[in-house]
Amino acid sequence: MSEMRGERLQVMLSPEELTAIDDFRFRHRMPTRAAAVRELLKLGLTALASDGGRMKSSDYGVFRRGPDGHTGGPDQDRGA
């Protein structure tokens, strides 16, 4: 029996985040990016539940981010 998926979610990803999803997808031979994202969500939510709520919101980024929440770029070096 297949799951009913009635809700669509759009997410904007950085090139690094998309590469990480694609790497996961191909490493685990998943048929689509959507399937990979659903599996990663399931794994993340399971890990969060086992954490007991000790994570901070800043711990949720996939990649290291600067103090303003953005990854490094040309504007970050100029102090903009």
A tleap script that builds the chain and sets N, CA, C and O, in Angstrom:
source leaprc.protein.ff14SB
mol = sequence {
  NMET SER GLU MET ARG GLY GLU ARG LEU GLN
  VAL MET LEU SER PRO GLU GLU LEU THR ALA
  ILE ASP ASP PHE ARG PHE ARG HIE ARG MET
  PRO THR ARG ALA ALA ALA VAL ARG GLU LEU
  LEU LYS LEU GLY LEU THR ALA LEU ALA SER
  ASP GLY GLY ARG MET LYS SER SER ASP TYR
  GLY VAL PHE ARG ARG GLY PRO ASP GLY HIE
  THR GLY GLY PRO ASP GLN ASP ARG GLY CALA
}
set mol.1.N position { 0.841 -1.167 0.000 }
set mol.1.CA position { 0.000 0.000 0.000 }
set mol.1.C position { 0.894 1.240 0.000 }
set mol.1.O position { 1.793 1.352 0.833 }
set mol.2.N position { 0.655 2.175 -0.928 }
set mol.2.CA position { 1.484 3.371 -0.997 }
set mol.2.C position { 0.948 4.446 -0.062 }
set mol.2.O position { -0.241 4.487 0.253 }
set mol.3.N position { 1.856 5.317 0.373 }
set mol.3.CA position { 1.476 6.410 1.264 }
set mol.3.C position { 0.787 7.510 0.467 }
set mol.3.O position { 1.153 7.781 -0.676 }
set mol.4.N position { -0.202 8.135 1.072 }
set mol.4.CA position { -0.855 9.291 0.466 }
set mol.4.C position { -0.017 10.512 0.788 }
set mol.4.O position { 0.253 10.790 1.956 }
set mol.5.N position { 0.398 11.244 -0.236 }
set mol.5.CA position { 1.178 12.463 -0.034 }
set mol.5.C position { 0.358 13.626 -0.542 }
set mol.5.O position { 0.340 13.895 -1.743 }
set mol.6.N position { -0.316 14.316 0.347 }
set mol.6.CA position { -1.199 15.387 -0.046 }
set mol.6.C position { -0.630 16.775 0.106 }
set mol.6.O position { -1.303 17.745 -0.240 }
set mol.7.N position { 0.572 16.910 0.606 }
set mol.7.CA position { 1.143 18.239 0.856 }
set mol.7.C position { 2.436 18.396 0.073 }
set mol.7.O position { 3.303 17.524 0.111 }
set mol.8.N position { 2.560 19.500 -0.629 }
set mol.8.CA position { 3.781 19.808 -1.382 }
set mol.8.C position { 4.572 20.852 -0.601 }
set mol.8.O position { 4.003 21.799 -0.057 }
set mol.9.N position { 5.878 20.670 -0.552 }
set mol.9.CA position { 6.746 21.585 0.177 }
set mol.9.C position { 7.870 22.026 -0.752 }
set mol.9.O position { 8.588 21.186 -1.296 }
set mol.10.N position { 8.027 23.322 -0.938 }
set mol.10.CA position { 9.133 23.833 -1.734 }
set mol.10.C position { 10.229 24.300 -0.798 }
set mol.10.O position { 9.961 24.947 0.215 }
set mol.11.N position { 11.469 23.970 -1.142 }
set mol.11.CA position { 12.609 24.333 -0.316 }
set mol.11.C position { 13.714 24.856 -1.232 }
set mol.11.O position { 14.046 24.235 -2.241 }
set mol.12.N position { 14.265 25.981 -0.873 }
set mol.12.CA position { 15.409 26.520 -1.609 }
set mol.12.C position { 16.676 25.967 -0.959 }
set mol.12.O position { 16.826 26.009 0.262 }
set mol.13.N position { 17.583 25.449 -1.784 }
set mol.13.CA position { 18.820 24.855 -1.287 }
set mol.13.C position { 20.029 25.535 -1.897 }
set mol.13.O position { 19.991 26.004 -3.034 }
set mol.14.N position { 21.095 25.580 -1.127 }
set mol.14.CA position { 22.369 26.067 -1.669 }
set mol.14.C position { 22.947 24.963 -2.558 }
set mol.14.O position { 22.534 23.807 -2.457 }
set mol.15.N position { 23.890 25.309 -3.419 }
set mol.15.CA position { 24.529 24.266 -4.244 }
set mol.15.C position { 25.160 23.165 -3.388 }
set mol.15.O position { 25.127 21.993 -3.765 }
set mol.16.N position { 25.731 23.531 -2.245 }
set mol.16.CA position { 26.362 22.532 -1.372 }
set mol.16.C position { 25.324 21.589 -0.771 }
set mol.16.O position { 25.561 20.385 -0.668 }
set mol.17.N position { 24.177 22.134 -0.373 }
set mol.17.CA position { 23.112 21.293 0.189 }
set mol.17.C position { 22.565 20.339 -0.867 }
set mol.17.O position { 22.309 19.171 -0.575 }
set mol.18.N position { 22.384 20.831 -2.094 }
set mol.18.CA position { 21.894 19.989 -3.172 }
set mol.18.C position { 22.883 18.874 -3.495 }
set mol.18.O position { 22.487 17.734 -3.739 }
set mol.19.N position { 24.165 19.206 -3.495 }
set mol.19.CA position { 25.198 18.188 -3.726 }
set mol.19.C position { 25.165 17.126 -2.640 }
set mol.19.O position { 25.297 15.937 -2.930 }
set mol.20.N position { 24.989 17.546 -1.383 }
set mol.20.CA position { 24.930 16.590 -0.275 }
set mol.20.C position { 23.728 15.656 -0.434 }
set mol.20.O position { 23.841 14.456 -0.179 }
set mol.21.N position { 22.587 16.193 -0.851 }
set mol.21.CA position { 21.396 15.359 -1.067 }
set mol.21.C position { 21.632 14.399 -2.213 }
set mol.21.O position { 21.313 13.215 -2.108 }
set mol.22.N position { 22.193 14.901 -3.318 }
set mol.22.CA position { 22.461 14.024 -4.461 }
set mol.22.C position { 23.465 12.933 -4.103 }
set mol.22.O position { 23.299 11.782 -4.508 }
set mol.23.N position { 24.506 13.286 -3.347 }
set mol.23.CA position { 25.482 12.273 -2.915 }
set mol.23.C position { 24.808 11.192 -2.081 }
set mol.23.O position { 25.047 10.002 -2.288 }
set mol.24.N position { 23.963 11.605 -1.138 }
set mol.24.CA position { 23.220 10.649 -0.312 }
set mol.24.C position { 22.338 9.776 -1.199 }
set mol.24.O position { 22.309 8.555 -1.049 }
set mol.25.N position { 21.621 10.411 -2.121 }
set mol.25.CA position { 20.710 9.692 -3.022 }
set mol.25.C position { 21.454 8.608 -3.801 }
set mol.25.O position { 21.019 7.457 -3.829 }
set mol.26.N position { 22.559 8.964 -4.425 }
set mol.26.CA position { 23.272 7.995 -5.259 }
set mol.26.C position { 23.972 6.930 -4.419 }
set mol.26.O position { 24.035 5.766 -4.813 }
set mol.27.N position { 24.498 7.331 -3.264 }
set mol.27.CA position { 25.170 6.364 -2.377 }
set mol.27.C position { 24.195 5.296 -1.896 }
set mol.27.O position { 24.576 4.141 -1.703 }
set mol.28.N position { 22.931 5.688 -1.703 }
set mol.28.CA position { 21.916 4.763 -1.202 }
set mol.28.C position { 20.969 4.278 -2.298 }
set mol.28.O position { 19.943 3.659 -2.019 }
set mol.29.N position { 21.331 4.569 -3.551 }
set mol.29.CA position { 20.569 4.104 -4.728 }
set mol.29.C position { 19.084 4.426 -4.641 }
set mol.29.O position { 18.229 3.570 -4.867 }
set mol.30.N position { 18.803 5.667 -4.313 }
set mol.30.CA position { 17.415 6.103 -4.191 }
set mol.30.C position { 16.938 6.613 -5.554 }
set mol.30.O position { 17.724 7.201 -6.297 }
set mol.31.N position { 15.672 6.399 -5.889 }
set mol.31.CA position { 15.195 6.711 -7.239 }
set mol.31.C position { 15.060 8.203 -7.555 }
set mol.31.O position { 15.191 8.594 -8.715 }
set mol.32.N position { 14.802 9.040 -6.552 }
set mol.32.CA position { 14.577 10.465 -6.794 }
set mol.32.C position { 15.155 11.301 -5.665 }
set mol.32.O position { 15.444 10.797 -4.580 }
set mol.33.N position { 15.320 12.598 -5.945 }
set mol.33.CA position { 15.735 13.520 -4.887 }
set mol.33.C position { 14.679 13.581 -3.797 }
set mol.33.O position { 15.002 13.648 -2.611 }
set mol.34.N position { 13.410 13.559 -4.203 }
set mol.34.CA position { 12.325 13.623 -3.215 }
set mol.34.C position { 12.413 12.443 -2.247 }
set mol.34.O position { 12.225 12.618 -1.043 }
set mol.35.N position { 12.695 11.252 -2.758 }
set mol.35.CA position { 12.825 10.075 -1.888 }
set mol.35.C position { 14.002 10.253 -0.938 }
set mol.35.O position { 13.919 9.889 0.235 }
set mol.36.N position { 15.097 10.814 -1.446 }
set mol.36.CA position { 16.269 11.045 -0.600 }
set mol.36.C position { 15.955 12.063 0.497 }
set mol.36.O position { 16.344 11.878 1.650 }
set mol.37.N position { 15.251 13.136 0.138 }
set mol.37.CA position { 14.899 14.156 1.131 }
set mol.37.C position { 13.975 13.574 2.192 }
set mol.37.O position { 14.148 13.847 3.380 }
set mol.38.N position { 12.993 12.772 1.775 }
set mol.38.CA position { 12.097 12.148 2.764 }
set mol.38.C position { 12.879 11.248 3.712 }
set mol.38.O position { 12.624 11.252 4.916 }
set mol.39.N position { 13.824 10.479 3.187 }
set mol.39.CA position { 14.621 9.591 4.042 }
set mol.39.C position { 15.506 10.402 4.982 }
set mol.39.O position { 15.630 10.060 6.158 }
set mol.40.N position { 16.120 11.465 4.485 }
set mol.40.CA position { 16.939 12.316 5.344 }
set mol.40.C position { 16.114 12.976 6.438 }
set mol.40.O position { 16.572 13.098 7.574 }
set mol.41.N position { 14.895 13.405 6.103 }
set mol.41.CA position { 14.001 13.964 7.129 }
set mol.41.C position { 13.685 12.926 8.193 }
set mol.41.O position { 13.714 13.220 9.388 }
set mol.42.N position { 13.382 11.709 7.753 }
set mol.42.CA position { 13.066 10.639 8.705 }
set mol.42.C position { 14.270 10.370 9.618 }
set mol.42.O position { 14.114 10.234 10.831 }
set mol.43.N position { 15.464 10.293 9.030 }
set mol.43.CA position { 16.666 10.057 9.832 }
set mol.43.C position { 16.923 11.208 10.802 }
set mol.43.O position { 17.269 10.979 11.961 }
set mol.44.N position { 16.758 12.435 10.333 }
set mol.44.CA position { 16.978 13.594 11.187 }
set mol.44.C position { 15.986 13.684 12.322 }
set mol.44.O position { 16.360 13.990 13.454 }
set mol.45.N position { 14.726 13.420 12.033 }
set mol.45.CA position { 13.710 13.471 13.087 }
set mol.45.C position { 13.915 12.363 14.106 }
set mol.45.O position { 13.658 12.558 15.295 }
set mol.46.N position { 14.373 11.205 13.655 }
set mol.46.CA position { 14.672 10.105 14.578 }
set mol.46.C position { 15.849 10.488 15.484 }
set mol.46.O position { 15.823 10.244 16.690 }
set mol.47.N position { 16.878 11.089 14.884 }
set mol.47.CA position { 18.041 11.523 15.675 }
set mol.47.C position { 17.647 12.606 16.669 }
set mol.47.O position { 18.108 12.605 17.810 }
set mol.48.N position { 16.803 13.520 16.240 }
set mol.48.CA position { 16.353 14.593 17.124 }
set mol.48.C position { 15.569 14.031 18.302 }
set mol.48.O position { 15.746 14.470 19.438 }
set mol.49.N position { 14.706 13.065 18.030 }
set mol.49.CA position { 13.915 12.454 19.101 }
set mol.49.C position { 14.821 11.748 20.108 }
set mol.49.O position { 14.547 11.764 21.308 }
set mol.50.N position { 15.891 11.134 19.628 }
set mol.50.CA position { 16.793 10.427 20.541 }
set mol.50.C position { 17.719 11.394 21.275 }
set mol.50.O position { 18.328 11.019 22.277 }
set mol.51.N position { 17.835 12.637 20.790 }
set mol.51.CA position { 18.677 13.653 21.406 }
set mol.51.C position { 18.062 14.191 22.691 }
set mol.51.O position { 18.777 14.703 23.552 }
set mol.52.N position { 16.766 14.082 22.826 }
set mol.52.CA position { 16.102 14.588 24.019 }
set mol.52.C position { 15.976 16.097 24.054 }
set mol.52.O position { 15.780 16.670 25.126 }
set mol.53.N position { 16.083 16.759 22.903 }
set mol.53.CA position { 15.896 18.202 22.854 }
set mol.53.C position { 17.099 19.017 23.259 }
set mol.53.O position { 16.951 20.189 23.603 }
set mol.54.N position { 18.285 18.442 23.233 }
set mol.54.CA position { 19.480 19.174 23.664 }
set mol.54.C position { 20.103 20.017 22.557 }
set mol.54.O position { 20.998 20.816 22.833 }
set mol.55.N position { 19.655 19.863 21.309 }
set mol.55.CA position { 20.239 20.629 20.216 }
set mol.55.C position { 19.730 22.066 20.230 }
set mol.55.O position { 18.591 22.333 20.612 }
set mol.56.N position { 20.593 22.984 19.808 }
set mol.56.CA position { 20.210 24.389 19.650 }
set mol.56.C position { 19.809 24.595 18.197 }
set mol.56.O position { 20.193 23.809 17.330 }
set mol.57.N position { 19.040 25.643 17.923 }
set mol.57.CA position { 18.613 25.900 16.552 }
set mol.57.C position { 19.807 26.090 15.622 }
set mol.57.O position { 19.729 25.734 14.446 }
set mol.58.N position { 20.907 26.642 16.124 }
set mol.58.CA position { 22.095 26.844 15.281 }
set mol.58.C position { 22.773 25.528 14.897 }
set mol.58.O position { 23.615 25.511 13.998 }
set mol.59.N position { 22.419 24.426 15.564 }
set mol.59.CA position { 23.003 23.125 15.252 }
set mol.59.C position { 22.367 22.477 14.024 }
set mol.59.O position { 22.857 21.447 13.561 }
set mol.60.N position { 21.300 23.044 13.489 }
set mol.60.CA position { 20.557 22.391 12.426 }
set mol.60.C position { 21.096 22.618 11.034 }
set mol.60.O position { 20.626 21.970 10.099 }
set mol.61.N position { 22.054 23.500 10.843 }
set mol.61.CA position { 22.586 23.754 9.504 }
set mol.61.C position { 23.324 22.539 8.968 }
set mol.61.O position { 23.932 21.780 9.722 }
set mol.62.N position { 23.261 22.367 7.658 }
set mol.62.CA position { 23.967 21.263 7.013 }
set mol.62.C position { 25.441 21.601 6.893 }
set mol.62.O position { 26.301 20.733 7.043 }
set mol.63.N position { 25.730 22.875 6.620 }
set mol.63.CA position { 27.097 23.313 6.441 }
set mol.63.C position { 27.404 24.426 7.426 }
set mol.63.O position { 26.498 25.079 7.945 }
set mol.64.N position { 28.654 24.633 7.673 }
set mol.64.CA position { 29.069 25.678 8.598 }
set mol.64.C position { 28.636 27.038 8.074 }
set mol.64.O position { 28.821 27.346 6.897 }
set mol.65.N position { 28.070 27.838 8.938 }
set mol.65.CA position { 27.590 29.167 8.541 }
set mol.65.C position { 28.250 30.226 9.407 }
set mol.65.O position { 28.683 29.961 10.528 }
set mol.66.N position { 28.315 31.422 8.861 }
set mol.66.CA position { 28.896 32.549 9.579 }
set mol.66.C position { 27.946 33.071 10.636 }
set mol.66.O position { 26.842 32.550 10.794 }
set mol.67.N position { 28.362 34.094 11.360 }
set mol.67.CA position { 27.549 34.638 12.444 }
set mol.67.C position { 26.221 35.221 11.978 }
set mol.67.O position { 25.270 35.305 12.756 }
set mol.68.N position { 26.150 35.628 10.695 }
set mol.68.CA position { 24.896 36.174 10.174 }
set mol.68.C position { 24.009 35.091 9.579 }
set mol.68.O position { 22.948 35.394 9.034 }
set mol.69.N position { 24.430 33.828 9.674 }
set mol.69.CA position { 23.617 32.723 9.187 }
set mol.69.C position { 23.874 32.336 7.756 }
set mol.69.O position { 23.228 31.420 7.248 }
set mol.70.N position { 24.810 33.011 7.074 }
set mol.70.CA position { 25.067 32.718 5.672 }
set mol.70.C position { 26.415 32.038 5.508 }
set mol.70.O position { 27.326 32.214 6.316 }
set mol.71.N position { 26.519 31.250 4.433 }
set mol.71.CA position { 27.802 30.654 4.119 }
set mol.71.C position { 28.702 31.736 3.562 }
set mol.71.O position { 28.230 32.782 3.116 }
set mol.72.N position { 29.985 31.485 3.589 }
set mol.72.CA position { 30.934 32.476 3.097 }
set mol.72.C position { 30.703 32.824 1.649 }
set mol.72.O position { 30.318 31.971 0.850 }
set mol.73.N position { 30.933 34.047 1.318 }
set mol.73.CA position { 30.764 34.530 -0.046 }
set mol.73.C position { 31.538 35.807 -0.222 }
set mol.73.O position { 32.202 36.255 0.712 }
set mol.74.N position { 31.475 36.414 -1.404 }
set mol.74.CA position { 32.257 37.608 -1.658 }
set mol.74.C position { 31.919 38.776 -0.736 }
set mol.74.O position { 32.812 39.546 -0.381 }
set mol.75.N position { 30.662 38.928 -0.342 }
set mol.75.CA position { 30.273 40.039 0.527 }
set mol.75.C position { 30.755 39.859 1.964 }
set mol.75.O position { 30.982 40.837 2.677 }
set mol.76.N position { 30.910 38.605 2.382 }
set mol.76.CA position { 31.307 38.342 3.766 }
set mol.76.C position { 32.721 38.852 4.023 }
set mol.76.O position { 33.000 39.366 5.106 }
set mol.77.N position { 33.624 38.717 3.036 }
set mol.77.CA position { 34.997 39.143 3.207 }
set mol.77.C position { 35.126 40.654 3.267 }
set mol.77.O position { 36.080 41.157 3.861 }
set mol.78.N position { 34.197 41.396 2.671 }
set mol.78.CA position { 34.240 42.857 2.647 }
set mol.78.C position { 33.576 43.475 3.862 }
set mol.78.O position { 33.615 44.692 4.038 }
set mol.79.N position { 32.965 42.647 4.705 }
set mol.79.CA position { 32.313 43.180 5.876 }
set mol.79.C position { 30.952 43.786 5.590 }
set mol.79.O position { 30.428 44.551 6.400 }
set mol.80.N position { 30.372 43.447 4.440 }
set mol.80.CA position { 29.063 43.994 4.068 }
set mol.80.C position { 27.944 43.310 4.794 }
set mol.80.O position { 26.778 43.652 4.595 }
savepdb mol mol.pdb
quit
